């Protein structure tokens, strides 16, 4: 069809009433024809303006039936006094039909819950809606496969963001307003946070924006996010996670104290039952913990089951006691720490974050820069390979990290035929001792130098170096980043090194 003069495509009403699954639409305007598929109304959809209508459809428990996929369109603002429960292997899409649609939640616990946490849901998709809490409940208490929160979603005045277990996450253009505690992610599979804003309650204690617990070889990227509290940190990573995860924080800004949650070792003098079968630890000095944040327990020799990362369930009146969701067995002595980066297996690439130093963390005390990899150069003009490189490629199947000698900075090509690649390599380094002042980084191919970052005159200033070179690679070629001293010998602290590969196609 063609549009009349003066009528814009954006003026057209929704055309989703066509029920044919393969329906197509073609619209012409200003000499251009726009074609696209028409999405039919889903077979399970309900439009609601009240809790009464939800209960009429899903029962007084507001339970999405097991195995069903429902779209709930909110056509008018209303108050919800019960949580929305999601059955086993079910999916829920919830969105506002227009702007300014709002749900005010006054129920118990989280507004979104699994019927049974041992039975995961398939998908939770929320968009174009504001949801208000009352500073006494959570947003999430779910185990799920996919969680998609995007398109101007605002959660306001919740006590806790809550917990999501075993998820694929995609949070975009979403805001948390007036929250007291951040999001806990257990057993992350993959996560993207883009354009996510956190505005904390003015009187709330310091919080961590995202906490990732018990993560395996997951991927997590946070970009273009904002955190507004001066006492907050952006990310907590469980040091008891398995090796192999990849985390990136970029273009994230705000008034947070640091990218990563800092912490201090404090001795635990005793353990008791908190009355509910969980551990109540007593520390040698005030711990500064608050409810719903993670704490790393270690150093228990007899009761080794305590050596894990747990969530603080509560803090009694004493400044030296705290309860954790770890089963109590018997009393013992050990240690606690709020620090999240005690493991050399956790690698975080932080870049382009205003006010924060870039870092690839491999365990740290300061947590703004990683504990350095110390490289001692004994011979002039001889490259020393840097281990623990962070790889960034957009087609990783063409390259493999050396599995025979892991964490040695070796990336092996598997490209079948010779191809030219643009390789960007970088390092943040500091000369900590020794002779000579001219230090640079180089790119190695099969042990030989194929790219050179010009030498810099170093004193003790931490300096980033970066360079891009075009290199031809074929199967089994090994590429590495190395540091070199052109003017003598030196001790060099390497805080960060990355390599990105731009493929020719």
Secondary structure as a PSIPRED ss2 file (coil, helix, strand):
# PSIPRED VFORMAT (PSIPRED V4.0)

   1 X C   1.000  0.000  0.000
   2 X E   0.000  0.000  1.000
   3 X C   1.000  0.000  0.000
   4 X C   1.000  0.000  0.000
   5 X C   1.000  0.000  0.000
   6 X C   1.000  0.000  0.000
   7 X C   1.000  0.000  0.000
   8 X C   1.000  0.000  0.000
   9 X H   0.000  1.000  0.000
  10 X H   0.000  1.000  0.000
  11 X H   0.000  1.000  0.000
  12 X C   1.000  0.000  0.000
  13 X C   1.000  0.000  0.000
  14 X C   1.000  0.000  0.000
  15 X C   1.000  0.000  0.000
  16 X C   1.000  0.000  0.000
  17 X C   1.000  0.000  0.000
  18 X C   1.000  0.000  0.000
  19 X C   1.000  0.000  0.000
  20 X C   1.000  0.000  0.000
  21 X C   1.000  0.000  0.000
  22 X C   1.000  0.000  0.000
  23 X C   1.000  0.000  0.000
  24 X E   0.000  0.000  1.000
  25 X E   0.000  0.000  1.000
  26 X E   0.000  0.000  1.000
  27 X E   0.000  0.000  1.000
  28 X E   0.000  0.000  1.000
  29 X E   0.000  0.000  1.000
  30 X C   1.000  0.000  0.000
  31 X C   1.000  0.000  0.000
  32 X E   0.000  0.000  1.000
  33 X E   0.000  0.000  1.000
  34 X E   0.000  0.000  1.000
  35 X E   0.000  0.000  1.000
  36 X E   0.000  0.000  1.000
  37 X E   0.000  0.000  1.000
  38 X C   1.000  0.000  0.000
  39 X C   1.000  0.000  0.000
  40 X C   1.000  0.000  0.000
  41 X C   1.000  0.000  0.000
  42 X C   1.000  0.000  0.000
  43 X C   1.000  0.000  0.000
  44 X C   1.000  0.000  0.000
  45 X E   0.000  0.000  1.000
  46 X E   0.000  0.000  1.000
  47 X E   0.000  0.000  1.000
  48 X E   0.000  0.000  1.000
  49 X C   1.000  0.000  0.000
  50 X C   1.000  0.000  0.000
  51 X H   0.000  1.000  0.000
  52 X H   0.000  1.000  0.000
  53 X H   0.000  1.000  0.000
  54 X H   0.000  1.000  0.000
  55 X H   0.000  1.000  0.000
  56 X H   0.000  1.000  0.000
  57 X H   0.000  1.000  0.000
  58 X H   0.000  1.000  0.000
  59 X C   1.000  0.000  0.000
  60 X C   1.000  0.000  0.000
  61 X C   1.000  0.000  0.000
  62 X C   1.000  0.000  0.000
  63 X E   0.000  0.000  1.000
  64 X E   0.000  0.000  1.000
  65 X C   1.000  0.000  0.000
  66 X C   1.000  0.000  0.000
  67 X C   1.000  0.000  0.000
  68 X C   1.000  0.000  0.000
  69 X E   0.000  0.000  1.000
  70 X E   0.000  0.000  1.000
  71 X E   0.000  0.000  1.000
  72 X E   0.000  0.000  1.000
  73 X E   0.000  0.000  1.000
  74 X E   0.000  0.000  1.000
  75 X C   1.000  0.000  0.000
  76 X C   1.000  0.000  0.000
  77 X C   1.000  0.000  0.000
  78 X E   0.000  0.000  1.000
  79 X E   0.000  0.000  1.000
  80 X E   0.000  0.000  1.000
  81 X C   1.000  0.000  0.000
  82 X C   1.000  0.000  0.000
  83 X C   1.000  0.000  0.000
  84 X E   0.000  0.000  1.000
  85 X E   0.000  0.000  1.000
  86 X E   0.000  0.000  1.000
  87 X C   1.000  0.000  0.000
  88 X C   1.000  0.000  0.000
  89 X C   1.000  0.000  0.000
  90 X C   1.000  0.000  0.000
  91 X E   0.000  0.000  1.000
  92 X E   0.000  0.000  1.000
  93 X E   0.000  0.000  1.000
  94 X E   0.000  0.000  1.000
  95 X E   0.000  0.000  1.000
  96 X E   0.000  0.000  1.000
  97 X C   1.000  0.000  0.000
  98 X C   1.000  0.000  0.000
  99 X C   1.000  0.000  0.000
 100 X C   1.000  0.000  0.000
 101 X C   1.000  0.000  0.000
 102 X E   0.000  0.000  1.000
 103 X E   0.000  0.000  1.000
 104 X E   0.000  0.000  1.000
 105 X E   0.000  0.000  1.000
 106 X C   1.000  0.000  0.000
 107 X C   1.000  0.000  0.000
 108 X C   1.000  0.000  0.000
 109 X C   1.000  0.000  0.000
 110 X C   1.000  0.000  0.000
 111 X C   1.000  0.000  0.000
 112 X E   0.000  0.000  1.000
 113 X E   0.000  0.000  1.000
 114 X E   0.000  0.000  1.000
 115 X C   1.000  0.000  0.000
 116 X C   1.000  0.000  0.000
 117 X C   1.000  0.000  0.000
 118 X C   1.000  0.000  0.000
 119 X C   1.000  0.000  0.000
 120 X C   1.000  0.000  0.000
 121 X E   0.000  0.000  1.000
 122 X E   0.000  0.000  1.000
 123 X E   0.000  0.000  1.000
 124 X E   0.000  0.000  1.000
 125 X E   0.000  0.000  1.000
 126 X E   0.000  0.000  1.000
 127 X E   0.000  0.000  1.000
 128 X C   1.000  0.000  0.000
 129 X C   1.000  0.000  0.000
 130 X E   0.000  0.000  1.000
 131 X E   0.000  0.000  1.000
 132 X E   0.000  0.000  1.000
 133 X C   1.000  0.000  0.000
 134 X C   1.000  0.000  0.000
 135 X C   1.000  0.000  0.000
 136 X C   1.000  0.000  0.000
 137 X C   1.000  0.000  0.000
 138 X E   0.000  0.000  1.000
 139 X E   0.000  0.000  1.000
 140 X E   0.000  0.000  1.000
 141 X E   0.000  0.000  1.000
 142 X E   0.000  0.000  1.000
 143 X E   0.000  0.000  1.000
 144 X E   0.000  0.000  1.000
 145 X E   0.000  0.000  1.000
 146 X E   0.000  0.000  1.000
 147 X E   0.000  0.000  1.000
 148 X E   0.000  0.000  1.000
 149 X E   0.000  0.000  1.000
 150 X E   0.000  0.000  1.000
 151 X E   0.000  0.000  1.000
 152 X E   0.000  0.000  1.000
 153 X E   0.000  0.000  1.000
 154 X E   0.000  0.000  1.000
 155 X E   0.000  0.000  1.000
 156 X E   0.000  0.000  1.000
 157 X C   1.000  0.000  0.000
 158 X C   1.000  0.000  0.000
 159 X C   1.000  0.000  0.000
 160 X E   0.000  0.000  1.000
 161 X E   0.000  0.000  1.000
 162 X E   0.000  0.000  1.000
 163 X E   0.000  0.000  1.000
 164 X E   0.000  0.000  1.000
 165 X E   0.000  0.000  1.000
 166 X C   1.000  0.000  0.000
 167 X C   1.000  0.000  0.000
 168 X E   0.000  0.000  1.000
 169 X E   0.000  0.000  1.000
 170 X E   0.000  0.000  1.000
 171 X E   0.000  0.000  1.000
 172 X E   0.000  0.000  1.000
 173 X E   0.000  0.000  1.000
 174 X E   0.000  0.000  1.000
 175 X E   0.000  0.000  1.000
 176 X E   0.000  0.000  1.000
 177 X E   0.000  0.000  1.000
 178 X E   0.000  0.000  1.000
 179 X E   0.000  0.000  1.000
 180 X C   1.000  0.000  0.000
 181 X C   1.000  0.000  0.000
 182 X C   1.000  0.000  0.000
 183 X E   0.000  0.000  1.000
 184 X E   0.000  0.000  1.000
 185 X E   0.000  0.000  1.000
 186 X E   0.000  0.000  1.000
 187 X C   1.000  0.000  0.000
 188 X C   1.000  0.000  0.000
 189 X C   1.000  0.000  0.000
 190 X E   0.000  0.000  1.000
 191 X E   0.000  0.000  1.000
 192 X E   0.000  0.000  1.000
 193 X E   0.000  0.000  1.000
 194 X E   0.000  0.000  1.000
 195 X C   1.000  0.000  0.000
 196 X C   1.000  0.000  0.000
 197 X E   0.000  0.000  1.000
 198 X E   0.000  0.000  1.000
 199 X E   0.000  0.000  1.000
 200 X E   0.000  0.000  1.000
 201 X C   1.000  0.000  0.000
 202 X C   1.000  0.000  0.000
 203 X C   1.000  0.000  0.000
 204 X C   1.000  0.000  0.000
 205 X C   1.000  0.000  0.000
 206 X C   1.000  0.000  0.000
 207 X C   1.000  0.000  0.000
 208 X E   0.000  0.000  1.000
 209 X E   0.000  0.000  1.000
 210 X E   0.000  0.000  1.000
 211 X E   0.000  0.000  1.000
 212 X E   0.000  0.000  1.000
 213 X E   0.000  0.000  1.000
 214 X C   1.000  0.000  0.000
 215 X C   1.000  0.000  0.000
 216 X C   1.000  0.000  0.000
 217 X C   1.000  0.000  0.000
 218 X C   1.000  0.000  0.000
 219 X E   0.000  0.000  1.000
 220 X E   0.000  0.000  1.000
 221 X E   0.000  0.000  1.000
 222 X E   0.000  0.000  1.000
 223 X E   0.000  0.000  1.000
 224 X C   1.000  0.000  0.000
 225 X C   1.000  0.000  0.000
 226 X E   0.000  0.000  1.000
 227 X E   0.000  0.000  1.000
 228 X C   1.000  0.000  0.000
 229 X C   1.000  0.000  0.000
 230 X C   1.000  0.000  0.000
 231 X C   1.000  0.000  0.000
 232 X C   1.000  0.000  0.000
 233 X E   0.000  0.000  1.000
 234 X E   0.000  0.000  1.000
 235 X E   0.000  0.000  1.000
 236 X E   0.000  0.000  1.000
 237 X E   0.000  0.000  1.000
 238 X C   1.000  0.000  0.000
 239 X C   1.000  0.000  0.000
 240 X C   1.000  0.000  0.000
 241 X C   1.000  0.000  0.000
 242 X C   1.000  0.000  0.000
 243 X C   1.000  0.000  0.000
 244 X C   1.000  0.000  0.000
 245 X C   1.000  0.000  0.000
 246 X E   0.000  0.000  1.000
 247 X E   0.000  0.000  1.000
 248 X E   0.000  0.000  1.000
 249 X E   0.000  0.000  1.000
 250 X E   0.000  0.000  1.000
 251 X C   1.000  0.000  0.000
 252 X C   1.000  0.000  0.000
 253 X E   0.000  0.000  1.000
 254 X E   0.000  0.000  1.000
 255 X C   1.000  0.000  0.000
 256 X C   1.000  0.000  0.000
 257 X C   1.000  0.000  0.000
 258 X E   0.000  0.000  1.000
 259 X E   0.000  0.000  1.000
 260 X E   0.000  0.000  1.000
 261 X C   1.000  0.000  0.000
 262 X C   1.000  0.000  0.000
 263 X C   1.000  0.000  0.000
 264 X C   1.000  0.000  0.000
 265 X C   1.000  0.000  0.000
 266 X E   0.000  0.000  1.000
 267 X E   0.000  0.000  1.000
 268 X E   0.000  0.000  1.000
 269 X E   0.000  0.000  1.000
 270 X E   0.000  0.000  1.000
 271 X E   0.000  0.000  1.000
 272 X E   0.000  0.000  1.000
 273 X E   0.000  0.000  1.000
 274 X C   1.000  0.000  0.000
 275 X C   1.000  0.000  0.000
 276 X C   1.000  0.000  0.000
 277 X C   1.000  0.000  0.000
 278 X E   0.000  0.000  1.000
 279 X E   0.000  0.000  1.000
 280 X E   0.000  0.000  1.000
 281 X E   0.000  0.000  1.000
 282 X E   0.000  0.000  1.000
 283 X E   0.000  0.000  1.000
 284 X C   1.000  0.000  0.000
 285 X C   1.000  0.000  0.000
 286 X C   1.000  0.000  0.000
 287 X C   1.000  0.000  0.000
 288 X C   1.000  0.000  0.000
 289 X C   1.000  0.000  0.000
 290 X C   1.000  0.000  0.000
 291 X C   1.000  0.000  0.000
 292 X C   1.000  0.000  0.000
 293 X C   1.000  0.000  0.000
 294 X E   0.000  0.000  1.000
 295 X E   0.000  0.000  1.000
 296 X E   0.000  0.000  1.000
 297 X E   0.000  0.000  1.000
 298 X E   0.000  0.000  1.000
 299 X C   1.000  0.000  0.000
 300 X C   1.000  0.000  0.000
 301 X C   1.000  0.000  0.000
 302 X C   1.000  0.000  0.000
 303 X C   1.000  0.000  0.000
 304 X H   0.000  1.000  0.000
 305 X H   0.000  1.000  0.000
 306 X H   0.000  1.000  0.000
 307 X C   1.000  0.000  0.000
 308 X C   1.000  0.000  0.000
 309 X E   0.000  0.000  1.000
 310 X E   0.000  0.000  1.000
 311 X E   0.000  0.000  1.000
 312 X E   0.000  0.000  1.000
 313 X E   0.000  0.000  1.000
 314 X E   0.000  0.000  1.000
 315 X C   1.000  0.000  0.000
 316 X C   1.000  0.000  0.000
 317 X C   1.000  0.000  0.000
 318 X C   1.000  0.000  0.000
 319 X C   1.000  0.000  0.000
 320 X C   1.000  0.000  0.000
 321 X E   0.000  0.000  1.000
 322 X E   0.000  0.000  1.000
 323 X E   0.000  0.000  1.000
 324 X E   0.000  0.000  1.000
 325 X E   0.000  0.000  1.000
 326 X E   0.000  0.000  1.000
 327 X E   0.000  0.000  1.000
 328 X C   1.000  0.000  0.000
 329 X C   1.000  0.000  0.000
 330 X C   1.000  0.000  0.000
 331 X C   1.000  0.000  0.000
 332 X C   1.000  0.000  0.000
 333 X C   1.000  0.000  0.000
 334 X E   0.000  0.000  1.000
 335 X E   0.000  0.000  1.000
 336 X E   0.000  0.000  1.000
 337 X E   0.000  0.000  1.000
 338 X C   1.000  0.000  0.000
 339 X C   1.000  0.000  0.000
 340 X C   1.000  0.000  0.000
 341 X C   1.000  0.000  0.000
 342 X C   1.000  0.000  0.000
 343 X C   1.000  0.000  0.000
 344 X C   1.000  0.000  0.000
 345 X C   1.000  0.000  0.000
 346 X C   1.000  0.000  0.000
 347 X E   0.000  0.000  1.000
 348 X E   0.000  0.000  1.000
 349 X E   0.000  0.000  1.000
 350 X E   0.000  0.000  1.000
 351 X E   0.000  0.000  1.000
 352 X C   1.000  0.000  0.000
 353 X C   1.000  0.000  0.000
 354 X C   1.000  0.000  0.000
 355 X C   1.000  0.000  0.000
 356 X C   1.000  0.000  0.000
 357 X C   1.000  0.000  0.000
 358 X C   1.000  0.000  0.000
 359 X E   0.000  0.000  1.000
 360 X E   0.000  0.000  1.000
 361 X C   1.000  0.000  0.000
 362 X C   1.000  0.000  0.000
 363 X C   1.000  0.000  0.000
 364 X C   1.000  0.000  0.000
 365 X C   1.000  0.000  0.000
 366 X C   1.000  0.000  0.000
 367 X C   1.000  0.000  0.000
 368 X C   1.000  0.000  0.000
 369 X C   1.000  0.000  0.000
 370 X C   1.000  0.000  0.000
 371 X C   1.000  0.000  0.000
 372 X C   1.000  0.000  0.000
 373 X E   0.000  0.000  1.000
 374 X E   0.000  0.000  1.000
 375 X E   0.000  0.000  1.000
 376 X E   0.000  0.000  1.000
 377 X E   0.000  0.000  1.000
 378 X C   1.000  0.000  0.000
 379 X C   1.000  0.000  0.000
 380 X C   1.000  0.000  0.000
 381 X C   1.000  0.000  0.000
 382 X C   1.000  0.000  0.000
 383 X C   1.000  0.000  0.000
 384 X E   0.000  0.000  1.000
 385 X E   0.000  0.000  1.000
 386 X C   1.000  0.000  0.000
 387 X C   1.000  0.000  0.000
 388 X C   1.000  0.000  0.000
 389 X C   1.000  0.000  0.000
 390 X E   0.000  0.000  1.000
 391 X E   0.000  0.000  1.000
 392 X E   0.000  0.000  1.000
 393 X E   0.000  0.000  1.000
 394 X C   1.000  0.000  0.000
 395 X C   1.000  0.000  0.000
 396 X H   0.000  1.000  0.000
 397 X H   0.000  1.000  0.000
 398 X H   0.000  1.000  0.000
 399 X E   0.000  0.000  1.000
 400 X E   0.000  0.000  1.000
 401 X E   0.000  0.000  1.000
 402 X C   1.000  0.000  0.000
 403 X C   1.000  0.000  0.000
 404 X C   1.000  0.000  0.000
 405 X C   1.000  0.000  0.000
 406 X C   1.000  0.000  0.000
 407 X C   1.000  0.000  0.000
 408 X C   1.000  0.000  0.000
 409 X C   1.000  0.000  0.000
 410 X C   1.000  0.000  0.000
 411 X E   0.000  0.000  1.000
 412 X E   0.000  0.000  1.000
 413 X E   0.000  0.000  1.000
 414 X C   1.000  0.000  0.000
 415 X C   1.000  0.000  0.000
 416 X C   1.000  0.000  0.000
 417 X C   1.000  0.000  0.000
 418 X C   1.000  0.000  0.000
 419 X E   0.000  0.000  1.000
 420 X E   0.000  0.000  1.000
 421 X E   0.000  0.000  1.000
 422 X E   0.000  0.000  1.000
 423 X E   0.000  0.000  1.000
 424 X E   0.000  0.000  1.000
 425 X E   0.000  0.000  1.000
 426 X E   0.000  0.000  1.000
 427 X E   0.000  0.000  1.000
 428 X E   0.000  0.000  1.000
 429 X E   0.000  0.000  1.000
 430 X E   0.000  0.000  1.000
 431 X E   0.000  0.000  1.000
 432 X E   0.000  0.000  1.000
 433 X E   0.000  0.000  1.000
 434 X C   1.000  0.000  0.000
 435 X C   1.000  0.000  0.000
 436 X C   1.000  0.000  0.000
 437 X C   1.000  0.000  0.000
 438 X E   0.000  0.000  1.000
 439 X E   0.000  0.000  1.000
 440 X E   0.000  0.000  1.000
 441 X E   0.000  0.000  1.000
 442 X E   0.000  0.000  1.000
 443 X E   0.000  0.000  1.000
 444 X E   0.000  0.000  1.000
 445 X E   0.000  0.000  1.000
 446 X C   1.000  0.000  0.000
 447 X C   1.000  0.000  0.000
 448 X E   0.000  0.000  1.000
 449 X E   0.000  0.000  1.000
 450 X E   0.000  0.000  1.000
 451 X E   0.000  0.000  1.000
 452 X E   0.000  0.000  1.000
 453 X C   1.000  0.000  0.000
 454 X C   1.000  0.000  0.000
 455 X C   1.000  0.000  0.000
 456 X E   0.000  0.000  1.000
 457 X E   0.000  0.000  1.000
 458 X C   1.000  0.000  0.000
 459 X C   1.000  0.000  0.000
 460 X C   1.000  0.000  0.000
 461 X C   1.000  0.000  0.000
 462 X C   1.000  0.000  0.000
 463 X E   0.000  0.000  1.000
 464 X E   0.000  0.000  1.000
 465 X E   0.000  0.000  1.000
 466 X E   0.000  0.000  1.000
 467 X E   0.000  0.000  1.000
 468 X E   0.000  0.000  1.000
 469 X E   0.000  0.000  1.000
 470 X E   0.000  0.000  1.000
 471 X E   0.000  0.000  1.000
 472 X E   0.000  0.000  1.000
 473 X E   0.000  0.000  1.000
 474 X C   1.000  0.000  0.000
 475 X C   1.000  0.000  0.000
 476 X C   1.000  0.000  0.000
 477 X C   1.000  0.000  0.000
 478 X E   0.000  0.000  1.000
 479 X E   0.000  0.000  1.000
 480 X E   0.000  0.000  1.000
 481 X E   0.000  0.000  1.000
 482 X E   0.000  0.000  1.000
 483 X E   0.000  0.000  1.000
 484 X E   0.000  0.000  1.000
 485 X E   0.000  0.000  1.000
 486 X C   1.000  0.000  0.000
 487 X C   1.000  0.000  0.000
 488 X C   1.000  0.000  0.000
 489 X C   1.000  0.000  0.000
 490 X E   0.000  0.000  1.000
 491 X E   0.000  0.000  1.000
 492 X E   0.000  0.000  1.000
 493 X E   0.000  0.000  1.000
 494 X E   0.000  0.000  1.000
 495 X E   0.000  0.000  1.000
 496 X E   0.000  0.000  1.000
 497 X E   0.000  0.000  1.000
 498 X E   0.000  0.000  1.000
 499 X E   0.000  0.000  1.000
 500 X E   0.000  0.000  1.000
 501 X E   0.000  0.000  1.000
 502 X E   0.000  0.000  1.000
 503 X C   1.000  0.000  0.000
 504 X C   1.000  0.000  0.000
 505 X C   1.000  0.000  0.000
